[in-house]
Each structure stands twice: as C-alpha cells, then as structure tokens.
Amino acid sequence: MESILTEKFLIPSTAAGFLLLADSYSCALLKEAAMVVYASNPNDVMESSQDDWTKLKESNDLLVELLVYATSSRKQYSSVVDDGNGTIDDVDDFDVTSLRERLQQQNVDLDLDGSREILVERWKNYLRSCTTSTTTSSLSSSS
C-alpha cells in the first residue's frame, strides 16, 4: 500500500498529509518519500497543503526530523547486488528501500514493516548474529 501511495499519489500538495499519516502508522517508505518531496520543494509543500502543514507544525519531533533530513542526513539507496549486506557501520546510511531489500533477501522471518529505526535495528541485529555465528564456527573448527 505504501508503494502505491508513494508512486501514484505523493505530490507536494499531499506530502504534509502523507508525512503525518506515515508517522502515525509507522509507514517508513511513505514517510521517507514524503520527506524527499519536502526536501526537494519545501515552499510548494508548505503553500499547497496549508491545513496539513499547520497540523504538522504541531509536532515538534516531526519538524525536527524533517529539518534534519532536509538539511543533512538524507539516506541513500544501496543496491544489494552492488553492495552486498554492508557492514553495521553502513546500515545507518541506508534508505528504507535498501533496508527492506536486505531483510527480504535473507528470507529468515525478518519483518519488513516498521519505522526506519526499527528496520535499522533489525538489520544490525541480523548482521551481528551472522558475525557471531561466523566467529563461533571459526573457533570450533580451530579447536
């Protein structure tokens, strides 16, 4: 559903409303896409959806998140094919699509839903478990 809203209905006049919706329901892909629309054209977002923008201004946390995203911390797409799993240090720079692709590729009951923060934590936990099992098997084979 998020991908349909993002691809077909997300435009500057709907971005603030979708950002509120996405934040309320932990729709990470929609939230990130709405922030991209805002970052690329903030004036259109603020002017074309004044009612939703007024509601958005009531959330200090969401405004801070939007400001940080728009000014410095945009996450980048990182292809699983080109970049593999990445390291734990890389995970913080992945966008939602990159995280979901990695979680889905492993096919080990890793949930694809949740906020970006939850997806980051899931992927880090998975990478830690892989590192732990690799270290454990290396230790047992050298004994």
C-alpha positions in Angstrom: 0.0 0.0 0.0 2.8 2.4 0.9 4.4 2.0 -2.5 1.1 2.7 -4.3 0.6 5.9 -2.3 4.2 6.9 -2.9 4.2 6.2 -6.7 0.7 7.4 -7.6 -0.5 10.0 -5.1 2.6 11.6 -3.4 3.0 15.2 -4.8 3.8 18.4 -3.0 0.2 19.1 -2.2 -0.2 15.7 -0.4 3.3 15.4 1.1 2.5 17.0 4.5 -0.7 14.9 5.0 1.1 11.7 4.0 4.0 12.6 6.3 1.6 12.8 9.2 -0.1 9.6 8.2 3.1 7.8 7.7 4.5 8.9 11.1 1.3 7.9 12.9 1.2 4.4 11.4 5.0 3.7 11.1 5.0 3.6 7.3 8.7 4.1 6.8 8.7 4.1 3.0 5.9 6.6 2.7 7.5 8.8 5.4 10.9 8.8 3.7 9.3 9.6 0.3 7.2 12.5 1.8 10.4 13.9 3.3 12.1 13.7 -0.1 9.3 15.6 -1.6 9.6 18.3 1.1 13.4 18.5 0.8 13.2 19.0 -3.0 10.5 21.6 -2.9 9.6 22.9 0.7 7.7 26.0 -0.4 5.3 24.0 -2.6 4.6 21.6 0.2 4.0 24.3 2.8 1.9 26.5 0.5 -0.2 23.9 -1.3 -1.3 22.0 1.8 -1.7 24.6 4.5 -4.2 22.7 6.6 -1.9 19.6 6.8 1.2 21.8 7.2 -0.5 23.5 10.2 -1.1 20.1 11.8 2.5 19.1 11.0 3.8 22.2 12.8 2.2 21.0 16.0 4.6 18.1 16.2 8.0 19.3 17.3 9.6 15.9 16.9 8.4 15.5 13.4 9.5 19.0 12.5 13.0 18.3 13.9 13.2 15.0 12.0 12.1 16.8 8.8 14.6 19.6 9.3 17.5 17.2 10.0 16.5 15.1 6.9 16.2 18.1 4.6 19.5 19.7 5.7 22.0 16.9 6.3 21.0 13.4 6.9 19.4 12.0 3.7 19.8 8.3 3.4 20.9 6.8 0.2 19.8 3.8 -1.8 22.3 1.0 -1.7 21.8 -1.9 -4.0 22.0 -5.4 -2.5 23.5 -6.6 -5.8 26.2 -4.0 -5.9 27.0 -3.5 -2.2 26.0 -6.9 -0.6 24.9 -6.8 3.0 27.1 -3.9 4.0 28.7 -3.5 7.5 27.0 -2.5 10.7 28.5 1.0 10.2 26.9 1.2 6.7 23.4 0.5 7.9 22.8 4.0 9.3 23.2 5.4 5.8 20.7 3.0 4.0 17.3 4.3 3.0 14.2 2.3 3.7 14.1 0.5 0.4 17.7 -0.7 0.9 16.9 -2.0 4.3 13.8 -3.8 3.2 15.6 -5.4 0.2 18.2 -6.8 2.5 15.7 -8.0 5.1 13.6 -9.7 2.4 16.6 -11.3 0.7 17.6 -13.2 3.8 14.2 -14.8 3.9 14.6 -15.7 7.6 11.4 -14.3 9.2 12.8 -10.7 9.3 9.8 -8.4 9.4 9.7 -5.8 6.7 7.3 -3.5 8.5 8.0 -0.7 11.0 9.7 2.6 11.2 13.1 3.2 9.6 14.7 3.0 13.1 13.1 -0.4 13.7 14.3 -1.7 10.3 17.9 -0.4 11.0 17.9 -2.2 14.3 16.6 -5.5 12.8 19.3 -5.4 10.1 22.0 -4.6 12.6 20.9 -7.5 14.8 20.9 -9.8 11.8 24.5 -8.7 10.9 25.6 -9.2 14.5 24.1 -12.7 14.6 25.9 -13.5 11.3 29.2 -12.2 12.8 28.7 -14.2 16.0 27.9 -17.4 14.2 30.9 -17.0 11.8 33.2 -16.3 14.8 31.7 -19.3 16.7 32.2 -21.7 13.8 35.8 -20.4 13.2 36.6 -21.0 16.9 35.2 -24.6 16.9 37.0 -25.6 13.7 40.3 -24.3 15.0 40.0 -26.4 18.2 
